[in-house]
Amino acid sequence: PRREAGRVVEPTRPDSPALIARARLSGSQAGYNTAGDLLGARARAVLVPFADERENEQSLRAAALAARGLALCLDEAELTPDMLAKAIDRVADAPRPLHGIRLDGAARSAALLLGWCRR
């Protein structure tokens, strides 16, 4: 990891959900697992989704989170250091986002399937 006063830049790690939950703010792309981890932790987030002419899933996910007030989304193609710093300042002291999104889809699906099989 790269460390500076009050900041740590980490590569992908297996304990990312716990790190995100403890962080004051997460600066992330918007991959599927990261988005789920952010929602589960109710983390403050600045998202800069990976996007190119063939990839837009992260942009769509980040935009959906931003539209619900669950993250601040920046466009990678227009990103500047000043823009990122201002976004971090804006989000860092905000309340942790609230949402009613259910995050137990896998367990709920398994329970439903087992119930149907027992009939």
C-alpha positions in Angstrom: 0.0 0.0 0.0 1.0 3.6 -0.6 0.8 5.7 2.6 0.7 9.4 3.1 -0.5 11.4 6.2 -4.1 10.3 6.8 -4.4 8.4 3.5 -3.8 4.8 2.4 -4.1 3.6 -1.2 -4.7 -0.1 -1.3 -4.8 -2.7 -4.1 -7.7 -5.1 -4.2 -7.7 -7.2 -1.0 -9.8 -10.0 0.4 -10.7 -7.9 3.4 -11.9 -5.0 1.3 -15.4 -5.0 2.9 -13.9 -4.5 6.4 -11.6 -1.8 5.2 -14.4 0.0 3.4 -16.6 -0.3 6.6 -13.9 1.4 8.7 -12.9 4.1 6.2 -14.1 7.6 6.5 -14.5 7.6 2.7 -13.9 5.2 -0.2 -12.5 6.5 -3.4 -13.2 3.6 -5.8 -14.2 2.5 -9.3 -17.6 1.0 -9.4 -17.2 -2.7 -9.9 -20.0 -5.1 -8.8 -18.3 -6.3 -5.6 -17.1 -2.8 -4.6 -20.6 -1.4 -5.1 -22.0 -4.1 -2.9 -19.4 -3.5 -0.3 -20.1 0.2 -0.3 -23.8 -0.4 0.2 -23.2 -3.0 2.9 -21.0 -0.6 4.8 -23.1 2.5 4.1 -19.8 4.0 3.1 -19.3 7.6 1.9 -18.0 7.2 -1.6 -16.4 9.0 -4.5 -16.7 6.8 -7.6 -14.6 7.2 -10.7 -15.9 4.3 -12.8 -13.7 2.6 -15.4 -15.1 3.3 -18.8 -14.1 3.0 -22.4 -16.0 2.6 -25.7 -16.8 -1.0 -25.0 -17.3 -0.9 -21.2 -20.0 1.0 -19.5 -21.3 -1.2 -16.7 -19.3 0.6 -14.0 -20.6 4.0 -15.3 -24.2 2.7 -15.2 -23.8 1.4 -11.7 -22.1 4.5 -10.4 -24.7 6.7 -12.0 -27.5 4.7 -10.3 -25.8 5.0 -6.9 -25.3 8.7 -7.5 -28.9 9.3 -8.5 -30.0 7.8 -5.2 -27.5 10.0 -3.2 -25.4 7.0 -2.3 -22.2 8.2 -3.9 -20.7 11.0 -5.8 -19.7 10.0 -9.3 -16.9 11.6 -11.4 -16.2 11.0 -15.1 -12.8 9.5 -15.6 -12.3 11.3 -18.9 -12.8 14.7 -17.3 -11.1 14.0 -14.0 -8.5 16.5 -12.6 -6.7 16.4 -9.3 -8.6 19.5 -8.1 -11.9 18.0 -9.1 -11.1 14.8 -7.1 -9.9 16.8 -4.1 -13.1 18.9 -4.0 -15.3 15.7 -4.3 -13.4 14.1 -1.4 -13.9 17.2 0.7 -17.6 17.4 -0.1 -18.2 13.7 0.8 -15.8 13.2 3.7 -18.0 14.9 6.3 -21.4 13.9 4.9 -23.5 11.5 6.9 -23.2 7.9 6.0 -25.8 7.2 3.3 -29.0 5.5 4.2 -30.8 3.1 1.8 -33.4 0.4 1.9 -31.6 -1.8 -0.7 -31.7 -5.5 0.3 -28.3 -7.1 0.2 -29.3 -10.6 1.0 -30.3 -11.7 -2.5 -28.1 -14.9 -2.6 -29.3 -16.1 0.8 -32.9 -15.2 0.1 -32.8 -17.0 -3.3 -31.3 -20.1 -1.8 -34.0 -20.1 0.9 -36.8 -19.8 -1.7 -35.3 -22.6 -3.9 -35.0 -24.9 -0.9 -38.6 -24.1 0.1 -39.8 -24.9 -3.4 -37.9 -28.1 -3.5 -39.4 -29.3 -0.2 -43.0 -28.9 -1.5 
